[in-house]
Amino acid sequence: MTRILCISDLHGQLPQLPAADIIVCAGDICPVWDHGYAFQKLWLQTNFYQWVMSLDCEEFICCAGN
């Protein structure tokens, strides 16, 4: 049986998630406190990337917007 976990509307929150075979993130990832391109790019390349790499899953599928 394949375990699929779906999440969305993180708005900068990076919660602990249970293990899953596939995690699907359906958008609204970046923090809402700064909509600047440079800030969001840096946040995605650091905080978000590190969080994704720490997840216990085989596949991570993400939609950046809505």
mmCIF file of the N, C-alpha and C atoms, coordinates in Angstrom:
data_MODEL
# 
_entry.id   MODEL 
# 
loop_
_atom_site.group_PDB 
_atom_site.id 
_atom_site.type_symbol 
_atom_site.label_atom_id 
_atom_site.label_alt_id 
_atom_site.label_comp_id 
_atom_site.label_asym_id 
_atom_site.label_entity_id 
_atom_site.label_seq_id 
_atom_site.pdbx_PDB_ins_code 
_atom_site.Cartn_x 
_atom_site.Cartn_y 
_atom_site.Cartn_z 
_atom_site.occupancy 
_atom_site.B_iso_or_equiv 
_atom_site.pdbx_formal_charge 
_atom_site.auth_seq_id 
_atom_site.auth_comp_id 
_atom_site.auth_asym_id 
_atom_site.auth_atom_id 
_atom_site.pdbx_PDB_model_num 
ATOM 1   N N  . MET A 1 1  ? 0.840  -1.166 0.000  1.00 0.00 ? 1  MET A N  1 
ATOM 2   C CA . MET A 1 1  ? 0.000  0.000  0.000  1.00 0.00 ? 1  MET A CA 1 
ATOM 3   C C  . MET A 1 1  ? 0.895  1.243  0.000  1.00 0.00 ? 1  MET A C  1 
ATOM 4   N N  . THR A 1 2  ? 0.584  2.198  -0.848 1.00 0.00 ? 2  THR A N  1 
ATOM 5   C CA . THR A 1 2  ? 1.330  3.447  -0.935 1.00 0.00 ? 2  THR A CA 1 
ATOM 6   C C  . THR A 1 2  ? 0.710  4.473  0.009  1.00 0.00 ? 2  THR A C  1 
ATOM 7   N N  . ARG A 1 3  ? 1.543  5.104  0.826  1.00 0.00 ? 3  ARG A N  1 
ATOM 8   C CA . ARG A 1 3  ? 1.085  6.145  1.742  1.00 0.00 ? 3  ARG A CA 1 
ATOM 9   C C  . ARG A 1 3  ? 1.352  7.500  1.101  1.00 0.00 ? 3  ARG A C  1 
ATOM 10  N N  . ILE A 1 4  ? 0.276  8.277  0.877  1.00 0.00 ? 4  ILE A N  1 
ATOM 11  C CA . ILE A 1 4  ? 0.384  9.600  0.275  1.00 0.00 ? 4  ILE A CA 1 
ATOM 12  C C  . ILE A 1 4  ? -0.092 10.629 1.298  1.00 0.00 ? 4  ILE A C  1 
ATOM 13  N N  . LEU A 1 5  ? 0.732  11.649 1.504  1.00 0.00 ? 5  LEU A N  1 
ATOM 14  C CA . LEU A 1 5  ? 0.402  12.732 2.423  1.00 0.00 ? 5  LEU A CA 1 
ATOM 15  C C  . LEU A 1 5  ? 0.281  14.011 1.610  1.00 0.00 ? 5  LEU A C  1 
ATOM 16  N N  . CYS A 1 6  ? -0.842 14.705 1.737  1.00 0.00 ? 6  CYS A N  1 
ATOM 17  C CA . CYS A 1 6  ? -1.076 15.965 1.017  1.00 0.00 ? 6  CYS A CA 1 
ATOM 18  C C  . CYS A 1 6  ? -1.130 17.114 2.010  1.00 0.00 ? 6  CYS A C  1 
ATOM 19  N N  . ILE A 1 7  ? -0.395 18.170 1.689  1.00 0.00 ? 7  ILE A N  1 
ATOM 20  C CA . ILE A 1 7  ? -0.388 19.369 2.524  1.00 0.00 ? 7  ILE A CA 1 
ATOM 21  C C  . ILE A 1 7  ? -0.503 20.592 1.624  1.00 0.00 ? 7  ILE A C  1 
ATOM 22  N N  . SER A 1 8  ? -0.882 21.724 2.191  1.00 0.00 ? 8  SER A N  1 
ATOM 23  C CA . SER A 1 8  ? -0.919 22.974 1.440  1.00 0.00 ? 8  SER A CA 1 
ATOM 24  C C  . SER A 1 8  ? -0.946 24.135 2.420  1.00 0.00 ? 8  SER A C  1 
ATOM 25  N N  . ASP A 1 9  ? -0.858 25.329 1.864  1.00 0.00 ? 9  ASP A N  1 
ATOM 26  C CA . ASP A 1 9  ? -0.971 26.569 2.628  1.00 0.00 ? 9  ASP A CA 1 
ATOM 27  C C  . ASP A 1 9  ? -0.019 26.610 3.823  1.00 0.00 ? 9  ASP A C  1 
ATOM 28  N N  . LEU A 1 10 ? 1.247  26.328 3.566  1.00 0.00 ? 10 LEU A N  1 
ATOM 29  C CA . LEU A 1 10 ? 2.246  26.357 4.628  1.00 0.00 ? 10 LEU A CA 1 
ATOM 30  C C  . LEU A 1 10 ? 2.544  27.785 5.086  1.00 0.00 ? 10 LEU A C  1 
ATOM 31  N N  . HIS A 1 11 ? 2.565  28.730 4.155  1.00 0.00 ? 11 HIS A N  1 
ATOM 32  C CA . HIS A 1 11 ? 2.837  30.139 4.460  1.00 0.00 ? 11 HIS A CA 1 
ATOM 33  C C  . HIS A 1 11 ? 4.038  30.306 5.377  1.00 0.00 ? 11 HIS A C  1 
ATOM 34  N N  . GLY A 1 12 ? 5.113  29.570 5.084  1.00 0.00 ? 12 GLY A N  1 
ATOM 35  C CA . GLY A 1 12 ? 6.349  29.692 5.833  1.00 0.00 ? 12 GLY A CA 1 
ATOM 36  C C  . GLY A 1 12 ? 6.478  28.746 7.018  1.00 0.00 ? 12 GLY A C  1 
ATOM 37  N N  . GLN A 1 13 ? 5.413  28.066 7.380  1.00 0.00 ? 13 GLN A N  1 
ATOM 38  C CA . GLN A 1 13 ? 5.476  27.102 8.478  1.00 0.00 ? 13 GLN A CA 1 
ATOM 39  C C  . GLN A 1 13 ? 5.991  25.774 7.920  1.00 0.00 ? 13 GLN A C  1 
ATOM 40  N N  . LEU A 1 14 ? 6.938  25.179 8.604  1.00 0.00 ? 14 LEU A N  1 
ATOM 41  C CA . LEU A 1 14 ? 7.541  23.927 8.145  1.00 0.00 ? 14 LEU A CA 1 
ATOM 42  C C  . LEU A 1 14 ? 7.354  22.870 9.231  1.00 0.00 ? 14 LEU A C  1 
ATOM 43  N N  . PRO A 1 15 ? 6.193  22.242 9.249  1.00 0.00 ? 15 PRO A N  1 
ATOM 44  C CA . PRO A 1 15 ? 5.851  21.321 10.336 1.00 0.00 ? 15 PRO A CA 1 
ATOM 45  C C  . PRO A 1 15 ? 6.551  19.968 10.218 1.00 0.00 ? 15 PRO A C  1 
ATOM 46  N N  . GLN A 1 16 ? 6.603  19.269 11.333 1.00 0.00 ? 16 GLN A N  1 
ATOM 47  C CA . GLN A 1 16 ? 7.053  17.881 11.309 1.00 0.00 ? 16 GLN A CA 1 
ATOM 48  C C  . GLN A 1 16 ? 5.924  17.080 10.672 1.00 0.00 ? 16 GLN A C  1 
ATOM 49  N N  . LEU A 1 17 ? 6.293  16.164 9.785  1.00 0.00 ? 17 LEU A N  1 
ATOM 50  C CA . LEU A 1 17 ? 5.305  15.354 9.083  1.00 0.00 ? 17 LEU A CA 1 
ATOM 51  C C  . LEU A 1 17 ? 5.592  13.880 9.323  1.00 0.00 ? 17 LEU A C  1 
ATOM 52  N N  . PRO A 1 18 ? 4.551  13.066 9.303  1.00 0.00 ? 18 PRO A N  1 
ATOM 53  C CA . PRO A 1 18 ? 4.771  11.625 9.430  1.00 0.00 ? 18 PRO A CA 1 
ATOM 54  C C  . PRO A 1 18 ? 5.404  11.075 8.149  1.00 0.00 ? 18 PRO A C  1 
ATOM 55  N N  . ALA A 1 19 ? 6.011  9.933  8.254  1.00 0.00 ? 19 ALA A N  1 
ATOM 56  C CA . ALA A 1 19 ? 6.614  9.279  7.091  1.00 0.00 ? 19 ALA A CA 1 
ATOM 57  C C  . ALA A 1 19 ? 5.528  8.948  6.069  1.00 0.00 ? 19 ALA A C  1 
ATOM 58  N N  . ALA A 1 20 ? 5.895  9.055  4.806  1.00 0.00 ? 20 ALA A N  1 
ATOM 59  C CA . ALA A 1 20 ? 4.972  8.726  3.713  1.00 0.00 ? 20 ALA A CA 1 
ATOM 60  C C  . ALA A 1 20 ? 5.803  8.315  2.504  1.00 0.00 ? 20 ALA A C  1 
ATOM 61  N N  . ASP A 1 21 ? 5.197  7.583  1.613  1.00 0.00 ? 21 ASP A N  1 
ATOM 62  C CA . ASP A 1 21 ? 5.885  7.230  0.369  1.00 0.00 ? 21 ASP A CA 1 
ATOM 63  C C  . ASP A 1 21 ? 5.982  8.453  -0.538 1.00 0.00 ? 21 ASP A C  1 
ATOM 64  N N  . ILE A 1 22 ? 4.881  9.204  -0.606 1.00 0.00 ? 22 ILE A N  1 
ATOM 65  C CA . ILE A 1 22 ? 4.815  10.399 -1.448 1.00 0.00 ? 22 ILE A CA 1 
ATOM 66  C C  . ILE A 1 22 ? 4.224  11.536 -0.614 1.00 0.00 ? 22 ILE A C  1 
ATOM 67  N N  . ILE A 1 23 ? 4.878  12.688 -0.661 1.00 0.00 ? 23 ILE A N  1 
ATOM 68  C CA . ILE A 1 23 ? 4.316  13.888 -0.047 1.00 0.00 ? 23 ILE A CA 1 
ATOM 69  C C  . ILE A 1 23 ? 4.025  14.867 -1.172 1.00 0.00 ? 23 ILE A C  1 
ATOM 70  N N  . VAL A 1 24 ? 2.789  15.367 -1.208 1.00 0.00 ? 24 VAL A N  1 
ATOM 71  C CA . VAL A 1 24 ? 2.357  16.339 -2.203 1.00 0.00 ? 24 VAL A CA 1 
ATOM 72  C C  . VAL A 1 24 ? 2.092  17.650 -1.484 1.00 0.00 ? 24 VAL A C  1 
ATOM 73  N N  . CYS A 1 25 ? 2.765  18.695 -1.925 1.00 0.00 ? 25 CYS A N  1 
ATOM 74  C CA . CYS A 1 25 ? 2.568  20.023 -1.349 1.00 0.00 ? 25 CYS A CA 1 
ATOM 75  C C  . CYS A 1 25 ? 1.865  20.872 -2.401 1.00 0.00 ? 25 CYS A C  1 
ATOM 76  N N  . ALA A 1 26 ? 0.642  21.288 -2.095 1.00 0.00 ? 26 ALA A N  1 
ATOM 77  C CA . ALA A 1 26 ? -0.209 21.948 -3.082 1.00 0.00 ? 26 ALA A CA 1 
ATOM 78  C C  . ALA A 1 26 ? -0.199 23.468 -2.964 1.00 0.00 ? 26 ALA A C  1 
ATOM 79  N N  . GLY A 1 27 ? 0.957  24.041 -2.800 1.00 0.00 ? 27 GLY A N  1 
ATOM 80  C CA . GLY A 1 27 ? 1.102  25.477 -2.936 1.00 0.00 ? 27 GLY A CA 1 
ATOM 81  C C  . GLY A 1 27 ? 1.048  26.306 -1.672 1.00 0.00 ? 27 GLY A C  1 
ATOM 82  N N  . ASP A 1 28 ? 1.192  27.619 -1.896 1.00 0.00 ? 28 ASP A N  1 
ATOM 83  C CA . ASP A 1 28 ? 1.267  28.625 -0.830 1.00 0.00 ? 28 ASP A CA 1 
ATOM 84  C C  . ASP A 1 28 ? 2.329  28.234 0.185  1.00 0.00 ? 28 ASP A C  1 
ATOM 85  N N  . ILE A 1 29 ? 3.560  28.150 -0.290 1.00 0.00 ? 29 ILE A N  1 
ATOM 86  C CA . ILE A 1 29 ? 4.687  27.669 0.503  1.00 0.00 ? 29 ILE A CA 1 
ATOM 87  C C  . ILE A 1 29 ? 5.366  28.801 1.272  1.00 0.00 ? 29 ILE A C  1 
ATOM 88  N N  . CYS A 1 30 ? 5.676  29.890 0.582  1.00 0.00 ? 30 CYS A N  1 
ATOM 89  C CA . CYS A 1 30 ? 6.528  30.944 1.140  1.00 0.00 ? 30 CYS A CA 1 
ATOM 90  C C  . CYS A 1 30 ? 5.860  31.716 2.273  1.00 0.00 ? 30 CYS A C  1 
ATOM 91  N N  . PRO A 1 31 ? 6.697  32.283 3.148  1.00 0.00 ? 31 PRO A N  1 
ATOM 92  C CA . PRO A 1 31 ? 6.185  33.096 4.249  1.00 0.00 ? 31 PRO A CA 1 
ATOM 93  C C  . PRO A 1 31 ? 5.395  34.295 3.741  1.00 0.00 ? 31 PRO A C  1 
ATOM 94  N N  . VAL A 1 32 ? 4.402  34.689 4.501  1.00 0.00 ? 32 VAL A N  1 
ATOM 95  C CA . VAL A 1 32 ? 3.573  35.832 4.110  1.00 0.00 ? 32 VAL A CA 1 
ATOM 96  C C  . VAL A 1 32 ? 4.128  37.152 4.641  1.00 0.00 ? 32 VAL A C  1 
ATOM 97  N N  . TRP A 1 33 ? 5.146  37.103 5.514  1.00 0.00 ? 33 TRP A N  1 
ATOM 98  C CA . TRP A 1 33 ? 5.645  38.335 6.119  1.00 0.00 ? 33 TRP A CA 1 
ATOM 99  C C  . TRP A 1 33 ? 6.593  39.102 5.214  1.00 0.00 ? 33 TRP A C  1 
ATOM 100 N N  . ASP A 1 34 ? 7.035  38.512 4.092  1.00 0.00 ? 34 ASP A N  1 
ATOM 101 C CA . ASP A 1 34 ? 7.890  39.231 3.144  1.00 0.00 ? 34 ASP A CA 1 
ATOM 102 C C  . ASP A 1 34 ? 7.651  38.648 1.756  1.00 0.00 ? 34 ASP A C  1 
ATOM 103 N N  . HIS A 1 35 ? 7.036  39.432 0.877  1.00 0.00 ? 35 HIS A N  1 
ATOM 104 C CA . HIS A 1 35 ? 6.721  38.966 -0.474 1.00 0.00 ? 35 HIS A CA 1 
ATOM 105 C C  . HIS A 1 35 ? 7.808  39.338 -1.485 1.00 0.00 ? 35 HIS A C  1 
ATOM 106 N N  . GLY A 1 36 ? 8.916  39.881 -1.000 1.00 0.00 ? 36 GLY A N  1 
ATOM 107 C CA . GLY A 1 36 ? 10.003 40.274 -1.894 1.00 0.00 ? 36 GLY A CA 1 
ATOM 108 C C  . GLY A 1 36 ? 10.626 39.063 -2.575 1.00 0.00 ? 36 GLY A C  1 
ATOM 109 N N  . TYR A 1 37 ? 10.956 39.220 -3.845 1.00 0.00 ? 37 TYR A N  1 
ATOM 110 C CA . TYR A 1 37 ? 11.524 38.122 -4.633 1.00 0.00 ? 37 TYR A CA 1 
ATOM 111 C C  . TYR A 1 37 ? 12.818 37.599 -4.008 1.00 0.00 ? 37 TYR A C  1 
ATOM 112 N N  . ALA A 1 38 ? 13.717 38.497 -3.639 1.00 0.00 ? 38 ALA A N  1 
ATOM 113 C CA . ALA A 1 38 ? 15.013 38.079 -3.098 1.00 0.00 ? 38 ALA A CA 1 
ATOM 114 C C  . ALA A 1 38 ? 14.836 37.289 -1.800 1.00 0.00 ? 38 ALA A C  1 
ATOM 115 N N  . PHE A 1 39 ? 13.955 37.767 -0.918 1.00 0.00 ? 39 PHE A N  1 
ATOM 116 C CA . PHE A 1 39 ? 13.717 37.059 0.339  1.00 0.00 ? 39 PHE A CA 1 
ATOM 117 C C  . PHE A 1 39 ? 13.148 35.676 0.097  1.00 0.00 ? 39 PHE A C  1 
ATOM 118 N N  . GLN A 1 40 ? 12.115 35.587 -0.748 1.00 0.00 ? 40 GLN A N  1 
ATOM 119 C CA . GLN A 1 40 ? 11.468 34.292 -0.975 1.00 0.00 ? 40 GLN A CA 1 
ATOM 120 C C  . GLN A 1 40 ? 12.404 33.318 -1.678 1.00 0.00 ? 40 GLN A C  1 
ATOM 121 N N  . LYS A 1 41 ? 13.202 33.804 -2.614 1.00 0.00 ? 41 LYS A N  1 
ATOM 122 C CA . LYS A 1 41 ? 14.165 32.936 -3.295 1.00 0.00 ? 41 LYS A CA 1 
ATOM 123 C C  . LYS A 1 41 ? 15.157 32.365 -2.289 1.00 0.00 ? 41 LYS A C  1 
ATOM 124 N N  . LEU A 1 42 ? 15.704 33.215 -1.419 1.00 0.00 ? 42 LEU A N  1 
ATOM 125 C CA . LEU A 1 42 ? 16.653 32.757 -0.417 1.00 0.00 ? 42 LEU A CA 1 
ATOM 126 C C  . LEU A 1 42 ? 16.004 31.780 0.548  1.00 0.00 ? 42 LEU A C  1 
ATOM 127 N N  . TRP A 1 43 ? 14.775 32.066 0.977  1.00 0.00 ? 43 TRP A N  1 
ATOM 128 C CA . TRP A 1 43 ? 14.055 31.198 1.906  1.00 0.00 ? 43 TRP A CA 1 
ATOM 129 C C  . TRP A 1 43 ? 13.827 29.813 1.287  1.00 0.00 ? 43 TRP A C  1 
ATOM 130 N N  . LEU A 1 44 ? 13.445 29.784 0.005  1.00 0.00 ? 44 LEU A N  1 
ATOM 131 C CA . LEU A 1 44 ? 13.227 28.507 -0.681 1.00 0.00 ? 44 LEU A CA 1 
ATOM 132 C C  . LEU A 1 44 ? 14.528 27.719 -0.810 1.00 0.00 ? 44 LEU A C  1 
ATOM 133 N N  . GLN A 1 45 ? 15.631 28.413 -1.087 1.00 0.00 ? 45 GLN A N  1 
ATOM 134 C CA . GLN A 1 45 ? 16.919 27.746 -1.290 1.00 0.00 ? 45 GLN A CA 1 
ATOM 135 C C  . GLN A 1 45 ? 17.556 27.278 0.020  1.00 0.00 ? 45 GLN A C  1 
ATOM 136 N N  . THR A 1 46 ? 17.124 27.827 1.137  1.00 0.00 ? 46 THR A N  1 
ATOM 137 C CA . THR A 1 46 ? 17.727 27.462 2.423  1.00 0.00 ? 46 THR A CA 1 
ATOM 138 C C  . THR A 1 46 ? 16.715 26.724 3.302  1.00 0.00 ? 46 THR A C  1 
ATOM 139 N N  . ASN A 1 47 ? 15.863 27.459 3.962  1.00 0.00 ? 47 ASN A N  1 
ATOM 140 C CA . ASN A 1 47 ? 14.927 26.868 4.925  1.00 0.00 ? 47 ASN A CA 1 
ATOM 141 C C  . ASN A 1 47 ? 14.066 25.771 4.307  1.00 0.00 ? 47 ASN A C  1 
ATOM 142 N N  . PHE A 1 48 ? 13.407 26.080 3.202  1.00 0.00 ? 48 PHE A N  1 
ATOM 143 C CA . PHE A 1 48 ? 12.489 25.128 2.589  1.00 0.00 ? 48 PHE A CA 1 
ATOM 144 C C  . PHE A 1 48 ? 13.246 23.908 2.072  1.00 0.00 ? 48 PHE A C  1 
ATOM 145 N N  . TYR A 1 49 ? 14.362 24.135 1.391  1.00 0.00 ? 49 TYR A N  1 
ATOM 146 C CA . TYR A 1 49 ? 15.154 23.026 0.846  1.00 0.00 ? 49 TYR A CA 1 
ATOM 147 C C  . TYR A 1 49 ? 15.616 22.086 1.963  1.00 0.00 ? 49 TYR A C  1 
ATOM 148 N N  . GLN A 1 50 ? 16.131 22.642 3.052  1.00 0.00 ? 50 GLN A N  1 
ATOM 149 C CA . GLN A 1 50 ? 16.594 21.817 4.169  1.00 0.00 ? 50 GLN A CA 1 
ATOM 150 C C  . GLN A 1 50 ? 15.442 21.020 4.766  1.00 0.00 ? 50 GLN A C  1 
ATOM 151 N N  . TRP A 1 51 ? 14.283 21.645 4.874  1.00 0.00 ? 51 TRP A N  1 
ATOM 152 C CA . TRP A 1 51 ? 13.102 20.957 5.419  1.00 0.00 ? 51 TRP A CA 1 
ATOM 153 C C  . TRP A 1 51 ? 12.704 19.790 4.514  1.00 0.00 ? 51 TRP A C  1 
ATOM 154 N N  . VAL A 1 52 ? 12.635 20.034 3.209  1.00 0.00 ? 52 VAL A N  1 
ATOM 155 C CA . VAL A 1 52 ? 12.262 18.975 2.264  1.00 0.00 ? 52 VAL A CA 1 
ATOM 156 C C  . VAL A 1 52 ? 13.250 17.809 2.360  1.00 0.00 ? 52 VAL A C  1 
ATOM 157 N N  . MET A 1 53 ? 14.532 18.121 2.440  1.00 0.00 ? 53 MET A N  1 
ATOM 158 C CA . MET A 1 53 ? 15.544 17.071 2.497  1.00 0.00 ? 53 MET A CA 1 
ATOM 159 C C  . MET A 1 53 ? 15.457 16.270 3.799  1.00 0.00 ? 53 MET A C  1 
ATOM 160 N N  . SER A 1 54 ? 14.860 16.827 4.837  1.00 0.00 ? 54 SER A N  1 
ATOM 161 C CA . SER A 1 54 ? 14.742 16.116 6.113  1.00 0.00 ? 54 SER A CA 1 
ATOM 162 C C  . SER A 1 54 ? 13.505 15.222 6.186  1.00 0.00 ? 54 SER A C  1 
ATOM 163 N N  . LEU A 1 55 ? 12.597 15.356 5.220  1.00 0.00 ? 55 LEU A N  1 
ATOM 164 C CA . LEU A 1 55 ? 11.354 14.589 5.252  1.00 0.00 ? 55 LEU A CA 1 
ATOM 165 C C  . LEU A 1 55 ? 11.608 13.110 4.973  1.00 0.00 ? 55 LEU A C  1 
ATOM 166 N N  . ASP A 1 56 ? 10.824 12.273 5.626  1.00 0.00 ? 56 ASP A N  1 
ATOM 167 C CA . ASP A 1 56 ? 10.925 10.821 5.443  1.00 0.00 ? 56 ASP A CA 1 
ATOM 168 C C  . ASP A 1 56 ? 9.935  10.408 4.352  1.00 0.00 ? 56 ASP A C  1 
ATOM 169 N N  . CYS A 1 57 ? 10.394 10.547 3.080  1.00 0.00 ? 57 CYS A N  1 
ATOM 170 C CA . CYS A 1 57 ? 9.538  10.181 1.950  1.00 0.00 ? 57 CYS A CA 1 
ATOM 171 C C  . CYS A 1 57 ? 10.413 9.777  0.776  1.00 0.00 ? 57 CYS A C  1 
ATOM 172 N N  . GLU A 1 58 ? 9.825  9.021  -0.136 1.00 0.00 ? 58 GLU A N  1 
ATOM 173 C CA . GLU A 1 58 ? 10.545 8.634  -1.352 1.00 0.00 ? 58 GLU A CA 1 
ATOM 174 C C  . GLU A 1 58 ? 10.428 9.694  -2.432 1.00 0.00 ? 58 GLU A C  1 
ATOM 175 N N  . GLU A 1 59 ? 9.283  10.342 -2.502 1.00 0.00 ? 59 GLU A N  1 
ATOM 176 C CA . GLU A 1 59 ? 9.028  11.374 -3.516 1.00 0.00 ? 59 GLU A CA 1 
ATOM 177 C C  . GLU A 1 59 ? 8.383  12.592 -2.864 1.00 0.00 ? 59 GLU A C  1 
ATOM 178 N N  . PHE A 1 60 ? 8.779  13.779 -3.307 1.00 0.00 ? 60 PHE A N  1 
ATOM 179 C CA . PHE A 1 60 ? 8.169  15.022 -2.862 1.00 0.00 ? 60 PHE A CA 1 
ATOM 180 C C  . PHE A 1 60 ? 7.723  15.773 -4.102 1.00 0.00 ? 60 PHE A C  1 
ATOM 181 N N  . ILE A 1 61 ? 6.434  16.043 -4.200 1.00 0.00 ? 61 ILE A N  1 
ATOM 182 C CA . ILE A 1 61 ? 5.871  16.731 -5.355 1.00 0.00 ? 61 ILE A CA 1 
ATOM 183 C C  . ILE A 1 61 ? 5.331  18.063 -4.865 1.00 0.00 ? 61 ILE A C  1 
ATOM 184 N N  . CYS A 1 62 ? 5.694  19.135 -5.556 1.00 0.00 ? 62 CYS A N  1 
ATOM 185 C CA . CYS A 1 62 ? 5.328  20.452 -5.057 1.00 0.00 ? 62 CYS A CA 1 
ATOM 186 C C  . CYS A 1 62 ? 4.825  21.356 -6.185 1.00 0.00 ? 62 CYS A C  1 
ATOM 187 N N  . CYS A 1 63 ? 3.778  22.088 -5.888 1.00 0.00 ? 63 CYS A N  1 
ATOM 188 C CA . CYS A 1 63 ? 3.262  23.143 -6.754 1.00 0.00 ? 63 CYS A CA 1 
ATOM 189 C C  . CYS A 1 63 ? 3.544  24.452 -6.028 1.00 0.00 ? 63 CYS A C  1 
ATOM 190 N N  . ALA A 1 64 ? 4.320  25.336 -6.629 1.00 0.00 ? 64 ALA A N  1 
ATOM 191 C CA . ALA A 1 64 ? 4.748  26.542 -5.936 1.00 0.00 ? 64 ALA A CA 1 
ATOM 192 C C  . ALA A 1 64 ? 3.604  27.527 -5.667 1.00 0.00 ? 64 ALA A C  1 
ATOM 193 N N  . GLY A 1 65 ? 2.649  27.623 -6.560 1.00 0.00 ? 65 GLY A N  1 
ATOM 194 C CA . GLY A 1 65 ? 1.532  28.555 -6.383 1.00 0.00 ? 65 GLY A CA 1 
ATOM 195 C C  . GLY A 1 65 ? 0.254  27.818 -6.052 1.00 0.00 ? 65 GLY A C  1 
ATOM 196 N N  . ASN A 1 66 ? -0.849 28.455 -6.312 1.00 0.00 ? 66 ASN A N  1 
ATOM 197 C CA . ASN A 1 66 ? -2.145 27.814 -6.035 1.00 0.00 ? 66 ASN A CA 1 
ATOM 198 C C  . ASN A 1 66 ? -2.508 26.822 -7.109 1.00 0.00 ? 66 ASN A C  1 
# 
